[in-house]
């Protein structure tokens, strides 16, 4: 006993340099293992308590905006599954799909063995979260009702997924771009804008949507800002009465309206904005609370306030 | 084909259809978005490794859903059978008569008042179903007799009226609730909780058993109310009890699965073709047949557009609407 003890201490003393190096390597490993072994209970943005593993490695995204954000944070390799609507970046199309936003296949999700599923309150069903919870798969939910919400949900995602520095860097640069737009449009007259989510019947974006917020920041006022619903239906005559200066559409694969269509459409052809050819199509990133929302915001600012030749060179920098 | 309603025949019939149900359920268990080889299916079903992927998929996802489909199918088919007998109308069915819409409205109002769909909604759905049955029954009565087409029209109009009210209530709810409800309204079995199953299994099984108790009375009622009264049937008691039980079955089914159409209409007819119209053989046939029909429909719904899923109501409507038209033309001719 005694002898063995002495041998050990002698051995330790003799190789102290090597051992301390070994310990130095060991400490971070130990921290990682200890942390990974003790999942955190975090309140997500929808108010649910979620058991999140410390370093989630196998992610499933249930919304295109989340998929885009994950790629922007350099976490594309950790995505093991996404939805059939996840089309950006192009690599996202190649990931195994678990279904659509409202009705993903539970068994596909289970089979992909995720350690964390990411969803949004605005495009997924709460029932999906409940069902996954029953199966022991945590779902972390995000929600974004403004441009700032979108930025903070990017930061939040970075925090949950251990990419804080990268997320903060991304959000800082996005914030600079938002501020640049704000600075440029600050003292310009604000046109009245009708954003068309769908035109038959006319559905627009309510004031508590990130779309209306982006338009606000881009220097316009939505004509639906007094309506409370998220996606209010506006009667055509009310919209005509409110007389928007500019009509905005978002482009998508299935829907690309042309100006001349509206010049012949009953009711629509009476809009001053249609008569003045002030009907514009915006990239569909305006529908996604992801980093590219800021691209759309700049695009809208450009439409609402085409920069005069005298403007400062940095003011309309795009990416 | 007509099967004599002896006790032995009924038992054999139940046994035979149960075997078919088990085979169909086994098939449904084996099919899904994720392909599982037979060995894994079997070990998953036995649950030898509780944390394996196969166990979770088979026992936690597919099996509860198949049980739910079987229960809802049985409930709707028996409810349809009872309504067809009580109203002496071959086109009666909880969906066509607006009873499913009444139940759906009840469930949605519960949601509007109380937040989430799960808790109070079965009770409110039952209330909605019951109120609608009573209303349609009163509307359909003319001069003390049930007028077949008046009743049917009353049901159809009530259904569309209730749908309008549902749309109105939906505008009061937030967008995120609406999307879930819109899916549920089309008939959806994808959301199952253990609590739901624990309530549904006893309520549906006991209600169907209780209805079977009235099988002979339903046979006699088919002859007409006065004739039944002459033959010693307490018409009011039988009608009240079976209306209540049919509402309970419809309310339970709708509260968990939304409005699944046409199943309650066509399964009883298929049952009659198979065993004749004696309720002692028809009721068990409808119950098990409804279960088989909905398990098959739901398996189609969850696999045909995989990895996405269809609402099961879309599948039953595609199968059911043509049969309804066929029956309508035959009844008219």
Interface residues (C-beta under 8 A of the other chain):
Chain A: X84 X97 X98 X99 X100 X102 X103 X104 X105 X106 X107 X108 X110 X111 X113 X121 X122 X125 X126 X127 X130 X131 X134 X135 X229 X230 X231
Chain B: X32 X33 X34 X53 X56 X57 X60 X61 X62 X116 X117 X171 X174 X175 X176 X179 X180 X183 X190 X191 X192 X193 X194 X302 X306 X307 X308 X309
